[in-house]
Structure formats: structure tokens, C-alpha cells
Amino acid sequence: ETEYTVLIRGEAGSGRRYLANLIHENCLYTRDRSIVSIDCACLPLPLLEQELLDVDKTEHQESAEVTNMGRWQQALGGSLLLANAAALPEVLLNRLVTHLSTYVRAPQRPFGLRLILTCDQPLPAIWHSLIEMAITIGLPPLRQRLDDLALLLSHFSPEVEWKREVKQHRAAYEWPGNVAELEQIVQQAHLLARDNPIDVSHLPSHLIANGSASDSHQGDRLLLPPDGIDLEALEKDLIVQALEMAQGNKAYAARLLGLTRATLLYRIDKHELTGQSP
């Protein structure tokens, strides 16, 4: 419920904009007002000046005069999201920080706007006056929070069914494009599947190739299937294979399994297996 400035740090595509909107929508003071977003990395300097400082518009933008206000003014009472704030040109920073300082909310200034900044690198020192009391949130890249995959997929595609082999590939992929890449792949796969369960044929080739490469780096490691395994049955099968490979020699079979002979005998008895000692 705080109205302090929020600084969201994270890689591009990691979900910073989703989080910013969530903060706005769940704040008692801003949720009924607008959130105005400006991507500082996408606009040239003249447009940034127009959007943020209300400078005179150029001739080709005269049709926009009807608004009679900059984007920041539309955010009054609500939130102003400056995405990729570190990309703002230095020539604009001094004026912008001075300009916004009058309007950015703090407990002693009940009327103004909530400022939300996103960045993937440290902000210049000139921002200090606006962010010294900011709430800073670090947003890890998707590759560091793969446990969130299922939750994100249920958000992007609540009605879509995914085949088991697809789950294995997406878990092995490193998601360099983060949440934004995931959303794009979900949308493309859904269109290709035409309401059928999504299988490997609906995935982009780079995701499948990456998943296969990741699998090859696993060496002899057993990968747990997404739907789990019967551990007792697996143990029994491995013991049978070891006994067959050792031609019934329990001491050798135990070495193959990394067990003592006594432990192997116990597990043979547990699984009601039979074998012949040398």
C-alpha cells in the first residue's frame, strides 16, 4: 500500500513490466487511476522531451496538441512507469529529475504520482534524490526461477495442454529472452496447435536444439521425468541389470551399483530377486 518510488532491477524480458503493473493495481492509492508507461530506450530525445517535459512539439506532431499535456501529467494521481530508465540521455536527466521531484509522491506529499523505474544496470547518481527512499526489487531472470514456469504458463495459457516431452525441453532451456520469450513461444505454439495438445512439433527449433544439447551434457545422470517415477521399481530394475551384467556375481554387481555386498543382498531380499553367487 506504500506510495514510495519503486525501483525494479532485472534483465530485459524478466517480467519487470508485469510486476510494475501488479504493484500499481494492488496499491490502494493508485489502482483506480492510470499507469502511464514510457520506454526510455525506444524513444529519440525529441519525443522523450515531449513526453516527459512538455516541450513544444515539432510540426509533424501538431495533431497531438489536443492532449495539451505530457504523459507524466496523465499519470497524476496514478503511476508513471519509466522502463529502462538507465537509457535516458544525460542531457535530459537534470531537467527530468528536477521536474519530477515536485510531483513524486512521498508521505508528506499526498498529491502527485507514484514513480516506478525499471533498469538492468545501475542508475546514474543524479537519480539519487528520487530513489534514495525507493523500494528496490531485484527480479531474477527466468533461468534462475524455473519453478515459476508452471505458474507463468497457467497465466499465459490456462486452457492449453502440454505434452510431457515439451515439459522436458522447456525445463532444459535457459530462456535468454526471459518471461517475454516464454510468452511469445506460448502464443506461437497455441496458434500452431489449433486447440490440440502442444507437442514438440509446435516448438521453435532453437528451443528443441538447446534442450537436446542440455540433455547431452548430463552425461550418465538420470533425469527425473516431470510426472515422477516409481523409485522402488527403478531400484529393482537396476539391481536386475547389474546382476545380469555381472553374470550373477553379487560382489561385482554390488561394485557396479556403488553398494557393499551386504547392502546388495539386503535389497535383493527386499525385492524378492534371485541370483547365483559365484
C-alpha positions as YAML, in Angstrom:
chain: A
units: angstrom
residues:
- id: 1
  name: GLU
  ca: [0.00, 0.00, 0.00]
- id: 2
  name: THR
  ca: [3.05, 2.30, 0.09]
- id: 3
  name: GLU
  ca: [3.34, 5.21, -2.33]
- id: 4
  name: TYR
  ca: [7.12, 5.32, -2.32]
- id: 5
  name: THR
  ca: [9.04, 5.19, -5.58]
- id: 6
  name: VAL
  ca: [9.73, 1.61, -6.68]
- id: 7
  name: LEU
  ca: [12.92, 0.56, -8.49]
- id: 8
  name: ILE
  ca: [12.74, -2.82, -10.25]
- id: 9
  name: ARG
  ca: [16.11, -4.26, -11.28]
- id: 10
  name: GLY
  ca: [16.29, -7.16, -13.70]
- id: 11
  name: GLU
  ca: [17.26, -8.32, -17.16]
- id: 12
  name: ALA
  ca: [15.22, -7.30, -20.17]
- id: 13
  name: GLY
  ca: [12.18, -9.52, -20.55]
- id: 14
  name: SER
  ca: [12.34, -10.79, -16.96]
- id: 15
  name: GLY
  ca: [8.83, -9.56, -16.19]
- id: 16
  name: ARG
  ca: [9.59, -6.07, -14.91]
- id: 17
  name: ARG
  ca: [6.60, -4.51, -16.65]
- id: 18
  name: TYR
  ca: [4.26, -7.22, -15.34]
- id: 19
  name: LEU
  ca: [5.50, -6.56, -11.82]
- id: 20
  name: ALA
  ca: [5.13, -2.79, -12.23]
- id: 21
  name: ASN
  ca: [1.51, -3.19, -13.31]
- id: 22
  name: LEU
  ca: [0.87, -5.58, -10.43]
- id: 23
  name: ILE
  ca: [2.24, -3.01, -7.96]
- id: 24
  name: HIS
  ca: [0.03, -0.30, -9.46]
- id: 25
  name: GLU
  ca: [-3.11, -2.44, -9.49]
- id: 26
  name: ASN
  ca: [-2.70, -3.62, -5.92]
- id: 27
  name: CYS
  ca: [-1.99, -0.23, -4.35]
- id: 28
  name: LEU
  ca: [-4.98, 1.38, -2.66]
- id: 29
  name: TYR
  ca: [-3.81, 4.84, -3.70]
- id: 30
  name: THR
  ca: [-3.23, 4.20, -7.42]
- id: 31
  name: ARG
  ca: [-5.33, 1.25, -8.58]
- id: 32
  name: ASP
  ca: [-8.29, 3.41, -9.63]
- id: 33
  name: ARG
  ca: [-6.09, 5.75, -11.67]
- id: 34
  name: SER
  ca: [-3.95, 5.36, -14.78]
- id: 35
  name: ILE
  ca: [-0.50, 3.86, -15.07]
- id: 36
  name: VAL
  ca: [1.41, 5.63, -17.85]
- id: 37
  name: SER
  ca: [4.36, 3.75, -19.36]
- id: 38
  name: ILE
  ca: [7.28, 5.27, -21.26]
- id: 39
  name: ASP
  ca: [10.14, 3.13, -22.57]
- id: 40
  name: CYS
  ca: [13.21, 5.34, -22.31]
- id: 41
  name: ALA
  ca: [15.25, 3.03, -24.56]
- id: 42
  name: CYS
  ca: [12.86, 3.24, -27.52]
- id: 43
  name: LEU
  ca: [12.17, 6.95, -27.97]
- id: 44
  name: PRO
  ca: [14.52, 9.54, -29.50]
- id: 45
  name: LEU
  ca: [15.42, 12.60, -27.46]
- id: 46
  name: PRO
  ca: [12.82, 14.97, -29.01]
- id: 47
  name: LEU
  ca: [9.99, 12.57, -28.21]
- id: 48
  name: LEU
  ca: [11.28, 11.96, -24.69]
- id: 49
  name: GLU
  ca: [11.36, 15.71, -24.11]
- id: 50
  name: GLN
  ca: [7.81, 15.98, -25.38]
- id: 51
  name: GLU
  ca: [6.54, 13.09, -23.27]
- id: 52
  name: LEU
  ca: [8.36, 13.95, -20.07]
- id: 53
  name: LEU
  ca: [8.90, 17.70, -20.10]
- id: 54
  name: ASP
  ca: [6.08, 19.09, -22.26]
- id: 55
  name: VAL
  ca: [8.44, 20.90, -24.63]
- id: 56
  name: ASP
  ca: [6.99, 22.37, -27.83]
- id: 57
  name: LYS
  ca: [6.01, 19.71, -30.31]
- id: 58
  name: THR
  ca: [7.50, 19.58, -33.79]
- id: 59
  name: GLU
  ca: [5.42, 20.22, -36.86]
- id: 60
  name: HIS
  ca: [4.80, 16.54, -37.64]
- id: 61
  name: GLN
  ca: [3.39, 16.11, -34.14]
- id: 62
  name: GLU
  ca: [0.96, 19.03, -34.18]
- id: 63
  name: SER
  ca: [-2.01, 16.68, -34.22]
- id: 64
  name: ALA
  ca: [-1.03, 15.59, -30.72]
- id: 65
  name: GLU
  ca: [-1.59, 19.13, -29.40]
- id: 66
  name: VAL
  ca: [-5.16, 18.25, -28.46]
- id: 67
  name: THR
  ca: [-3.92, 16.47, -25.34]
- id: 68
  name: ASN
  ca: [-2.39, 19.71, -24.07]
- id: 69
  name: MET
  ca: [-0.37, 17.71, -21.57]
- id: 70
  name: GLY
  ca: [2.61, 15.41, -21.35]
- id: 71
  name: ARG
  ca: [2.42, 11.76, -20.43]
- id: 72
  name: TRP
  ca: [3.63, 12.43, -16.90]
- id: 73
  name: GLN
  ca: [0.63, 14.73, -16.32]
- id: 74
  name: GLN
  ca: [-1.70, 11.91, -17.37]
- id: 75
  name: ALA
  ca: [-0.15, 9.88, -14.56]
- id: 76
  name: LEU
  ca: [-1.02, 12.38, -11.81]
- id: 77
  name: GLY
  ca: [-2.88, 10.54, -9.10]
- id: 78
  name: GLY
  ca: [-1.65, 7.26, -10.53]
- id: 79
  name: SER
  ca: [1.69, 5.79, -11.57]
- id: 80
  name: LEU
  ca: [4.39, 6.78, -14.05]
- id: 81
  name: LEU
  ca: [6.44, 3.81, -15.26]
- id: 82
  name: LEU
  ca: [9.80, 4.72, -16.78]
- id: 83
  name: ALA
  ca: [11.04, 1.49, -18.34]
- id: 84
  name: ASN
  ca: [14.79, 1.15, -18.98]
- id: 85
  name: ALA
  ca: [15.42, 4.34, -17.03]
- id: 86
  name: ALA
  ca: [19.20, 3.94, -17.33]
- id: 87
  name: ALA
  ca: [18.86, 4.62, -21.07]
- id: 88
  name: LEU
  ca: [17.67, 8.21, -20.57]
- id: 89
  name: PRO
  ca: [20.07, 10.65, -22.27]
- id: 90
  name: GLU
  ca: [22.24, 12.58, -19.82]
- id: 91
  name: VAL
  ca: [21.18, 15.87, -21.39]
- id: 92
  name: LEU
  ca: [17.61, 15.17, -20.26]
- id: 93
  name: LEU
  ca: [18.28, 13.78, -16.79]
- id: 94
  name: ASN
  ca: [18.91, 17.00, -14.86]
- id: 95
  name: ARG
  ca: [15.72, 18.64, -16.08]
- id: 96
  name: LEU
  ca: [13.65, 15.49, -15.63]
- id: 97
  name: VAL
  ca: [14.76, 14.78, -12.07]
- id: 98
  name: THR
  ca: [14.13, 18.40, -11.06]
- id: 99
  name: HIS
  ca: [10.78, 18.32, -12.83]
- id: 100
  name: LEU
  ca: [9.57, 15.08, -11.25]
- id: 101
  name: SER
  ca: [10.80, 15.91, -7.74]
- id: 102
  name: THR
  ca: [7.83, 18.23, -7.34]
- id: 103
  name: TYR
  ca: [5.30, 15.55, -8.18]
- id: 104
  name: VAL
  ca: [6.69, 12.24, -6.98]
- id: 105
  name: ARG
  ca: [4.68, 11.06, -4.02]
- id: 106
  name: ALA
  ca: [6.03, 10.71, -0.51]
- id: 107
  name: PRO
  ca: [4.08, 10.56, 2.78]
- id: 108
  name: GLN
  ca: [4.32, 14.33, 3.16]
- id: 109
  name: ARG
  ca: [3.07, 14.93, -0.42]
- id: 110
  name: PRO
  ca: [-0.34, 13.26, -0.75]
- id: 111
  name: PHE
  ca: [-1.00, 14.57, -4.25]
- id: 112
  name: GLY
  ca: [1.23, 13.66, -7.14]
- id: 113
  name: LEU
  ca: [2.24, 10.45, -8.85]
- id: 114
  name: ARG
  ca: [3.85, 7.13, -7.98]
- id: 115
  name: LEU
  ca: [7.12, 6.70, -9.85]
- id: 116
  name: ILE
  ca: [8.14, 3.18, -10.92]
- id: 117
  name: LEU
  ca: [11.51, 2.70, -12.59]
- id: 118
  name: THR
  ca: [12.90, -0.41, -14.27]
- id: 119
  name: CYS
  ca: [16.54, -0.92, -15.20]
- id: 120
  name: ASP
  ca: [19.08, -3.63, -15.98]
- id: 121
  name: GLN
  ca: [22.10, -1.63, -14.77]
- id: 122
  name: PRO
  ca: [22.86, 0.90, -12.01]
- id: 123
  name: LEU
  ca: [21.26, 4.31, -12.45]
- id: 124
  name: PRO
  ca: [23.42, 7.46, -12.63]
- id: 125
  name: ALA
  ca: [23.97, 9.29, -9.33]
- id: 126
  name: ILE
  ca: [21.69, 12.11, -10.43]
- id: 127
  name: TRP
  ca: [18.71, 9.84, -9.73]
- id: 128
  name: HIS
  ca: [19.64, 9.73, -6.04]
- id: 129
  name: SER
  ca: [17.21, 12.42, -4.91]
- id: 130
  name: LEU
  ca: [14.30, 10.41, -6.32]
- id: 131
  name: ILE
  ca: [15.38, 6.90, -5.39]
- id: 132
  name: GLU
  ca: [17.16, 7.34, -2.05]
- id: 133
  name: MET
  ca: [13.96, 6.25, -0.27]
- id: 134
  name: ALA
  ca: [12.82, 3.93, -3.05]
- id: 135
  name: ILE
  ca: [11.76, 0.34, -2.54]
- id: 136
  name: THR
  ca: [14.17, -1.73, -4.63]
- id: 137
  name: ILE
  ca: [13.06, -5.09, -6.00]
- id: 138
  name: GLY
  ca: [15.50, -7.46, -7.67]
- id: 139
  name: LEU
  ca: [13.82, -9.66, -10.28]
- id: 140
  name: PRO
  ca: [15.91, -12.75, -11.13]
- id: 141
  name: PRO
  ca: [15.99, -13.98, -14.75]
- id: 142
  name: LEU
  ca: [13.68, -16.86, -15.63]
- id: 143
  name: ARG
  ca: [16.58, -19.34, -15.85]
- id: 144
  name: GLN
  ca: [17.11, -18.83, -12.11]
- id: 145
  name: ARG
  ca: [13.47, -19.43, -11.20]
- id: 146
  name: LEU
  ca: [12.38, -22.33, -13.39]
- id: 147
  name: ASP
  ca: [9.95, -23.35, -10.65]
- id: 148
  name: ASP
  ca: [7.86, -20.39, -11.85]
- id: 149
  name: LEU
  ca: [7.41, -21.93, -15.32]
- id: 150
  name: ALA
  ca: [4.22, -23.79, -14.46]
- id: 151
  name: LEU
  ca: [2.70, -20.71, -12.82]
- id: 152
  name: LEU
  ca: [3.59, -18.48, -15.77]
- id: 153
  name: LEU
  ca: [2.24, -21.00, -18.27]
- id: 154
  name: SER
  ca: [-1.05, -21.24, -16.40]
- id: 155
  name: HIS
  ca: [-1.23, -17.44, -16.59]
- id: 156
  name: PHE
  ca: [-0.39, -17.20, -20.31]
- id: 157
  name: SER
  ca: [-2.33, -20.29, -21.43]
- id: 158
  name: PRO
  ca: [-4.72, -21.55, -18.74]
- id: 159
  name: GLU
  ca: [-6.64, -23.83, -21.12]
- id: 160
  name: VAL
  ca: [-3.67, -25.31, -23.01]
- id: 161
  name: GLU
  ca: [-2.47, -28.89, -22.54]
- id: 162
  name: TRP
  ca: [1.28, -29.56, -22.82]
- id: 163
  name: LYS
  ca: [2.72, -32.97, -23.75]
- id: 164
  name: ARG
  ca: [5.28, -34.48, -21.37]
- id: 165
  name: GLU
  ca: [8.19, -34.23, -23.82]
- id: 166
  name: VAL
  ca: [7.51, -30.50, -24.18]
- id: 167
  name: LYS
  ca: [7.86, -30.06, -20.42]
- id: 168
  name: GLN
  ca: [11.29, -31.70, -20.56]
- id: 169
  name: HIS
  ca: [12.51, -29.35, -23.31]
- id: 170
  name: ARG
  ca: [11.26, -26.18, -21.67]
- id: 171
  name: ALA
  ca: [12.85, -27.20, -18.34]
- id: 172
  name: ALA
  ca: [16.23, -27.73, -20.07]
- id: 173
  name: TYR
  ca: [16.10, -24.41, -21.95]
- id: 174
  name: GLU
  ca: [17.86, -21.38, -20.42]
- id: 175
  name: TRP
  ca: [15.32, -18.77, -21.60]
- id: 176
  name: PRO
  ca: [17.70, -15.95, -22.63]
- id: 177
  name: GLY
  ca: [14.66, -13.82, -23.50]
- id: 178
  name: ASN
  ca: [13.13, -14.48, -20.09]
- id: 179
  name: VAL
  ca: [9.38, -14.13, -19.49]
- id: 180
  name: ALA
  ca: [8.86, -12.15, -22.70]
- id: 181
  name: GLU
  ca: [10.31, -15.01, -24.75]
- id: 182
  name: LEU
  ca: [8.18, -17.54, -22.87]
- id: 183
  name: GLU
  ca: [5.00, -15.59, -23.61]
- id: 184
  name: GLN
  ca: [5.89, -15.32, -27.31]
- id: 185
  name: ILE
  ca: [6.60, -19.05, -27.59]
- id: 186
  name: VAL
  ca: [3.35, -19.89, -25.81]
- id: 187
  name: GLN
  ca: [1.37, -17.71, -28.22]
- id: 188
  name: GLN
  ca: [3.06, -19.20, -31.29]
- id: 189
  name: ALA
  ca: [2.66, -22.79, -30.07]
- id: 190
  name: HIS
  ca: [-1.01, -22.20, -29.28]
- id: 191
  name: LEU
  ca: [-1.64, -20.91, -32.81]
- id: 192
  name: LEU
  ca: [0.18, -23.86, -34.40]
- id: 193
  name: ALA
  ca: [-1.56, -26.44, -32.20]
- id: 194
  name: ARG
  ca: [-5.04, -25.14, -33.08]
- id: 195
  name: ASP
  ca: [-6.54, -26.12, -29.72]
- id: 196
  name: ASN
  ca: [-4.81, -29.52, -29.72]
- id: 197
  name: PRO
  ca: [-2.28, -30.51, -27.02]
- id: 198
  name: ILE
  ca: [1.05, -28.78, -27.65]
- id: 199
  name: ASP
  ca: [3.84, -31.19, -28.64]
- id: 200
  name: VAL
  ca: [7.47, -30.81, -29.73]
- id: 201
  name: SER
  ca: [6.49, -30.06, -33.34]
- id: 202
  name: HIS
  ca: [4.89, -26.81, -32.17]
- id: 203
  name: LEU
  ca: [8.09, -25.53, -30.51]
- id: 204
  name: PRO
  ca: [10.73, -23.35, -32.21]
- id: 205
  name: SER
  ca: [13.78, -25.29, -33.39]
- id: 206
  name: HIS
  ca: [16.22, -23.39, -31.17]
- id: 207
  name: LEU
  ca: [14.35, -24.44, -28.04]
- id: 208
  name: ILE
  ca: [14.40, -28.12, -29.05]
- id: 209
  name: ALA
  ca: [18.07, -27.99, -30.07]
- id: 210
  name: ASN
  ca: [19.03, -26.28, -26.81]
- id: 211
  name: GLY
  ca: [17.12, -28.83, -24.79]
- id: 212
  name: SER
  ca: [18.80, -31.70, -26.60]
- id: 213
  name: ALA
  ca: [22.23, -30.13, -26.07]
- id: 214
  name: SER
  ca: [21.48, -29.70, -22.39]
- id: 215
  name: ASP
  ca: [20.48, -33.35, -22.18]
- id: 216
  name: SER
  ca: [23.77, -34.42, -23.78]
- id: 217
  name: HIS
  ca: [25.72, -32.53, -21.13]
- id: 218
  name: GLN
  ca: [24.02, -34.50, -18.39]
- id: 219
  name: GLY
  ca: [26.36, -37.47, -19.03]
- id: 220
  name: ASP
  ca: [25.14, -40.55, -17.21]
- id: 221
  name: ARG
  ca: [22.87, -38.59, -14.89]
- id: 222
  name: LEU
  ca: [19.29, -39.83, -14.69]
- id: 223
  name: LEU
  ca: [16.75, -37.07, -15.31]
- id: 224
  name: LEU
  ca: [13.57, -37.15, -13.27]
- id: 225
  name: PRO
  ca: [10.53, -37.13, -15.60]
- id: 226
  name: PRO
  ca: [8.07, -34.26, -14.98]
- id: 227
  name: ASP
  ca: [5.37, -36.74, -13.92]
- id: 228
  name: GLY
  ca: [7.68, -38.58, -11.49]
- id: 229
  name: ILE
  ca: [8.84, -42.22, -11.26]
- id: 230
  name: ASP
  ca: [8.32, -45.36, -9.21]
- id: 231
  name: LEU
  ca: [11.60, -45.35, -7.26]
- id: 232
  name: GLU
  ca: [11.16, -48.88, -5.91]
- id: 233
  name: ALA
  ca: [10.58, -50.26, -9.41]
- id: 234
  name: LEU
  ca: [13.60, -48.33, -10.72]
- id: 235
  name: GLU
  ca: [15.83, -49.70, -7.95]
- id: 236
  name: LYS
  ca: [14.65, -53.24, -8.65]
- id: 237
  name: ASP
  ca: [15.30, -52.87, -12.38]
- id: 238
  name: LEU
  ca: [18.82, -51.51, -11.81]
- id: 239
  name: ILE
  ca: [19.66, -54.40, -9.49]
- id: 240
  name: VAL
  ca: [18.44, -56.90, -12.10]
- id: 241
  name: GLN
  ca: [20.57, -55.18, -14.77]
- id: 242
  name: ALA
  ca: [23.64, -55.22, -12.52]
- id: 243
  name: LEU
  ca: [23.20, -58.93, -11.73]
- id: 244
  name: GLU
  ca: [22.82, -59.72, -15.43]
- id: 245
  name: MET
  ca: [25.89, -57.66, -16.32]
- id: 246
  name: ALA
  ca: [27.86, -59.36, -13.54]
- id: 247
  name: GLN
  ca: [26.54, -62.78, -14.60]
- id: 248
  name: GLY
  ca: [25.22, -63.44, -11.10]
- id: 249
  name: ASN
  ca: [28.39, -62.33, -9.31]
- id: 250
  name: LYS
  ca: [26.92, -60.39, -6.41]
- id: 251
  name: ALA
  ca: [30.23, -58.86, -5.32]
- id: 252
  name: TYR
  ca: [30.79, -57.46, -8.83]
- id: 253
  name: ALA
  ca: [27.15, -56.37, -9.12]
- id: 254
  name: ALA
  ca: [27.47, -54.51, -5.82]
- id: 255
  name: ARG
  ca: [30.50, -52.61, -7.16]
- id: 256
  name: LEU
  ca: [28.57, -51.66, -10.29]
- id: 257
  name: LEU
  ca: [25.86, -50.15, -8.09]
- id: 258
  name: GLY
  ca: [28.23, -48.49, -5.63]
- id: 259
  name: LEU
  ca: [26.96, -50.70, -2.79]
- id: 260
  name: THR
  ca: [28.54, -53.09, -0.33]
- id: 261
  name: ARG
  ca: [27.81, -56.77, -0.92]
- id: 262
  name: ALA
  ca: [25.78, -56.90, 2.30]
- id: 263
  name: THR
  ca: [23.63, -53.96, 1.20]
- id: 264
  name: LEU
  ca: [23.04, -55.54, -2.19]
- id: 265
  name: LEU
  ca: [21.99, -58.82, -0.56]
- id: 266
  name: TYR
  ca: [19.54, -56.92, 1.64]
- id: 267
  name: ARG
  ca: [17.99, -55.21, -1.39]
- id: 268
  name: ILE
  ca: [17.85, -58.45, -3.37]
- id: 269
  name: ASP
  ca: [15.89, -59.94, -0.50]
- id: 270
  name: LYS
  ca: [13.67, -56.83, -0.24]
- id: 271
  name: HIS
  ca: [12.71, -57.06, -3.90]
- id: 272
  name: GLU
  ca: [12.43, -60.88, -3.77]
- id: 273
  name: LEU
  ca: [15.03, -61.29, -6.50]
- id: 274
  name: THR
  ca: [17.06, -64.44, -7.06]
- id: 275
  name: GLY
  ca: [20.60, -64.72, -8.29]
- id: 276
  name: GLN
  ca: [23.51, -67.06, -8.09]
- id: 277
  name: SER
  ca: [26.73, -66.35, -6.24]
- id: 278
  name: PRO
  ca: [29.99, -67.39, -7.85]
...
